[in-house]
Structure formats: structure tokens, C-alpha cells
Amino acid sequence: MPKFGKLPKPVAQFVEAVNAGDLERLLSTFLEDALVNDELREHWGIEAIRRWAADELIAKALRIEVVEARAHYTHLIVSAEIDGDFDKLGLPNPLVHRFYFAQRRGKLAELTILPKAEQG
């Protein structure tokens, strides 16, 4: 059973848009000057986020299954299993990433995505 309640609206809409392959709906969750940092590659502003999302999420039919979400100060940290049409050779199964969301004015201001660190 997932370890989270209801996700905040922009986060829930982001996950739903990614899973539906809906680029425009995905973009509508972000502020115009938002920052996405995907595994240490920065994408500043909505046009850069559009290119990133089209190439890395939509084209690869990425699917996100949230398994845990927790608030930590100004961020919501979401752990999710991800799948899609990308080379999985050598990757763990399930492949879990952490999505660090920061919100402002009801939209996403910042998103950092990193592989989940091994727990020791």
C-alpha cells in the first residue's frame, strides 16, 4: 500500500500528465520561470522544460507509479517506480527515482529528479 495521502494538485497533475503522455498538460503544471534538474542537467524556463519533457518523458512513454510521498520543509519528496521505452540494461528492477517538488502560487517552481540512493 502506498505511503502517502492525496498529492498536492500540481504534483498529481504532473504525474497524471506524464502517464498520459500529455505534454501541454504537463507544462501547465510549471511556472514560466521554473527549474527542472534531471540527474544534474538543468532546464530553466518553460521552453527548456518543454524540450526536456518532450525528449525525456513523452518520447520515452515514461510512466510514474508513486510509492511514497513526504513533505520536508518546502519540498514534497516523491519516490516512484519509473518505466517506459528506454534502455533498461544494467538498471535495477524496479527502477526507483526521487522527485523533489517545490511549489509556488499553486504551480511547480522547481523539480529535481535523482535515482533513489541505496539504503544502508
C-alpha positions in Angstrom: 0.0 0.0 0.0 1.4 3.5 -0.9 2.8 5.6 1.9 1.1 8.8 1.1 -2.2 10.6 1.1 -3.6 12.9 -1.5 -0.8 14.6 -3.5 -0.9 18.4 -3.9 -2.8 19.3 -7.1 0.2 20.4 -9.3 2.2 17.3 -8.3 -0.8 15.0 -9.0 -1.4 16.7 -12.4 2.3 16.3 -13.3 2.2 12.6 -12.6 -1.1 12.2 -14.5 0.1 14.2 -17.5 3.4 12.2 -17.7 1.5 8.9 -17.5 -1.0 10.1 -20.2 1.8 11.4 -22.5 0.2 14.9 -22.4 2.9 17.4 -22.9 0.7 20.5 -22.8 -1.0 19.5 -19.6 2.4 18.6 -18.1 3.7 22.1 -19.0 0.7 23.8 -17.4 1.8 22.5 -14.0 5.0 24.7 -14.1 5.6 28.4 -13.5 7.1 30.2 -16.6 10.5 30.5 -14.9 10.6 27.1 -13.3 13.7 25.0 -13.0 13.9 21.2 -13.7 17.1 19.4 -12.7 17.0 15.9 -14.1 20.0 13.9 -12.9 22.2 17.1 -12.7 21.1 18.5 -16.1 19.4 21.9 -15.6 16.5 23.1 -17.7 15.5 26.7 -16.9 12.2 28.2 -18.0 9.2 26.8 -19.7 10.7 26.4 -23.2 13.7 24.5 -21.9 11.3 22.3 -19.8 9.2 21.8 -23.0 12.2 20.4 -24.9 13.3 18.2 -21.9 9.8 16.8 -21.3 9.2 16.1 -25.0 12.6 14.2 -25.3 12.9 12.6 -21.9 9.3 11.9 -20.8 6.9 12.0 -23.7 9.0 10.4 -26.4 10.1 7.6 -24.0 6.5 7.0 -22.9 7.6 7.4 -19.3 5.3 6.0 -16.6 5.5 7.0 -13.0 4.0 5.0 -10.1 4.2 6.9 -6.8 5.1 4.6 -3.9 5.8 7.2 -1.2 5.5 10.9 -0.7 6.5 13.0 2.2 6.8 16.7 3.0 10.2 18.1 4.0 10.2 21.8 4.8 9.4 23.5 1.5 9.6 20.4 -0.7 7.5 17.3 -1.4 9.7 14.3 -1.9 8.1 11.6 -4.1 9.6 8.2 -4.5 8.3 6.5 -7.6 8.9 3.4 -9.7 9.5 4.5 -13.3 9.2 2.6 -16.5 9.0 3.4 -20.2 10.6 2.9 -23.6 14.2 3.3 -22.7 17.3 1.1 -22.4 17.0 -0.8 -19.1 20.1 -2.8 -19.4 22.0 -2.7 -16.1 19.3 -0.8 -14.3 17.7 -2.0 -11.1 14.3 -3.5 -11.2 12.2 -1.8 -10.1 13.8 1.5 -11.1 13.1 4.0 -8.4 13.7 7.7 -8.6 13.1 10.5 -6.2 11.2 13.6 -7.4 11.8 16.7 -5.2 9.0 19.2 -5.9 8.9 22.8 -4.8 5.7 24.8 -5.3 4.8 28.5 -5.5 1.4 30.1 -6.3 -0.2 26.7 -7.0 2.3 25.6 -9.6 5.7 23.8 -9.7 8.6 26.2 -9.3 11.3 23.5 -9.1 11.7 19.8 -9.7 14.8 17.8 -9.1 14.9 14.2 -10.2 17.5 11.7 -8.9 17.9 7.9 -8.7 17.0 6.8 -5.2 20.1 6.2 -3.2 20.7 2.8 -1.9 19.5 2.4 1.7 22.1 1.1 4.1 
